[in-house]
Amino acid sequence: MSTITAEKFVATWDTPLVILPRELAPPVGATEDTVEFLARGGLPRGLAYGEKAGPAHFSFACLARGLTPLPQWLPRGIAASPSWAHHLVLGEEWFEGGASPLWCVHAPSGRVEVVDVESEDERPGLANTSVEHLALTLLSFRQWARQLDAQGRTLHELRSALQQSDPDAWLTSRWCALLDHLESIDAVDVVCEADSTQCRDRNPRLS
């Protein structure tokens, strides 16, 4: 199975990263592999990806404060679904004028899952089988996007690269759904780039 080490990710990634501080108390229930990768490698501080005219935005800035249990992230008065009990928040995704799902690690399994707390469907959606595979997927997307203009790369090549980054997750993953969408609209201007102006860390409990 394809994966990447924290050291290789740091050496290869070309935008600012945020790491999990080692001096913080260990996240409850998180696997050793998850903690080690986030402490040594981290994830991008801010990233815009998808169709350039209306990309999605990522921010993993909250990693600097540790892995917060999802129920503690919710505004007071909002009840957490039992299906979110073991989820730790990695970061946030948002769309202009749209939803703001949370990207989380499912502590017991190490899977990266997406939770939309505003949706009627409370079920977490699979993104990657581990944080290492999330990092490799992001790196594959970033490398494809950087070479797009120079080599005329296609969405078919992007699909292949992302599928190879985490084959066990692919068919039901958020990334497969993204490629299905991009292909359905014949997207020609696709980005995966630093998004420093849009970074945010919006834990409602700290607002």
N, C-alpha and C positions, 0 to 999 in steps of 0.2 A: 504494500500500500504506500502511495506517495505521501511524503511528509517533509518537514523542514525543521532544522534546528533553530533555536533562538539566535545563536551567533550568526548563522547564515542569513537569517531574515534581517537582522540589524545591518549586516554588511551589504546587503543587496537593496534594501528599501531606501528610497531617496526623498522622503518627506518626513517631517517631525513625528516622532513616536512618543507614546506615553507608557511608562512602566508601572507595575504594581510595586509600591514601596515595601521593602522587606521589613522595615521597622514596625509596620502595622501588625495588629493581631492577625493570625492566619484566618482566612475565610472559613466559616463553619461548613464542613462537609465537602469542600472542594478537593479534588484529587491533587496529588503531588505534582503530576505532569502539568496540570492546568496552572498551578501556582508558579512553578519553576519557569514555564515559558513566559508568563506574563511579567515575572520579576526580572528575567534576563533579556527578553526580547521586546515585549510590549505590543501595542497595536497603534495604528495611525491616529494622531491627534484629530485631524479633520480631513475628510475626503468627500469629493463630489463624484458621482458615478452614474452612468446611464446615458440617456439621450441628452445632448448638450443643451438643447432648448429648454429642458425642464428636468434636470437631474435630481436624483435623490441625494441627500446629504447624510454623512456619518459623522459622529464625534464620539471618540472613546476617551475624552478628557477626564471623565469621572474616575478612570482607573487610578488617577493620582491620589484619590481618597480611599481607595480600597474597593473590594467587591461588596457592594451593598445588597443585602437580601431584598428581593423585589417587593415584598409586603411593606418594607420600611421606606421604599421609594415613593409609594403612592401617597397622594394628598390625604390628609386626615379626613376621615369620614367615608373614604372609598374602600370598600371591602375587597380583599384579595381572593381570587379564586383558589380553591384547594389545589388545583393543578399547577399553581405557581409557587407552591410552598418551598421547593428546593431550588429555585432560580435565583442566581446572583447577577446583578446588572453589570454588563461590560460597557455598554454605551447606548447611544440613541441614534435612531435614524429618523429623518423627517423629510416631508415633501412640501413644496410651496403650496399653501392653502389646503393641505391634506393631513393625513394621519402622522402620528409620531410614535411608531412602535419602538419597543426596547429590545436591544440585543443582549441576550443573557447566556450564561453558562448554566446548564443543568448540573448541579454540584455532584450528585452521585455518579453520573455517567460521563461527565466531561463534554457532552454534546453542546454545541452552540445552537440556541433556539431563539426565535423571534416571538415576542409577546406584544400584541396590540391591546392595551388595557382599555381602549375606547371602543373596541369591537364587541358585538354580541357573541361572536365566536371566541370563547376563552381559551381554546386549545393552542398551546405553543406550536409554532411552525418550525420545522427543521431547516437549519442553514448549513451546518457543517458537523462532522462527527467529533471534532475537537477544536481547541483554539489554534493548535498547530495547523490544522487543515484550513481554518479560516484565514490564517496568515498566508498560507501558500496560495489560496484562492485569490486573495487580494493582490498578491504579488504577480500572479499569472495575469490578472486583469490589467494591472498597472503596466506590465511589460508589453502586453498586447497593445494597449492604448498608445504607449510611447512610440511604438513602431508603426502605428496605423498609417500615418501620412507618408512615411518613407517607403513602405513596402506594400501599401494597398491591401492590408490584411482584411479578411472578411469576418462576418459574424459566425460563419461556420467554424473558422479557426478559433474564435473566442470560445464558442461552445465546447470545442474539443479540448482546449486548454483548461477550462474550468472543470469539465468533467473529469479529466485526468488528475486534477488537484485533489479531488475527494470523490472517487468513484462510488464508494459505498453509500454516500448521501445523495447522489446526483438526482435520481428520478423523482424524489419527493422534496428536493431542496428549494430554497428561495432563489438560488442562482439559476436553476433550470427554468423556473417560472419567469425570471428576468429575461433570459434568452428567448423564451417563447414569445414574450411581449415585444422585444426589440425586433424579432424577425417578423412578427405579425404586422408591424407598422413600417416595415422596410427601413428601419433606422440606418442612416448613413453617417451621422456625426455623433459618435459615441465617445464618452470621456471616462477617465478614471484618474483624477488629479487632486493635488493638494487643495484644501478648502479652508485656509487659515482664517478667513474673514467670517466663516460660519460656525466655527467651533463653539460648542457650548456644553455646559455641565448644569443641567436644570433640575436637579433633585428638588421636587416641590417642598420637601421637608426643610430645605436650607434656604428657600426663597424668602 
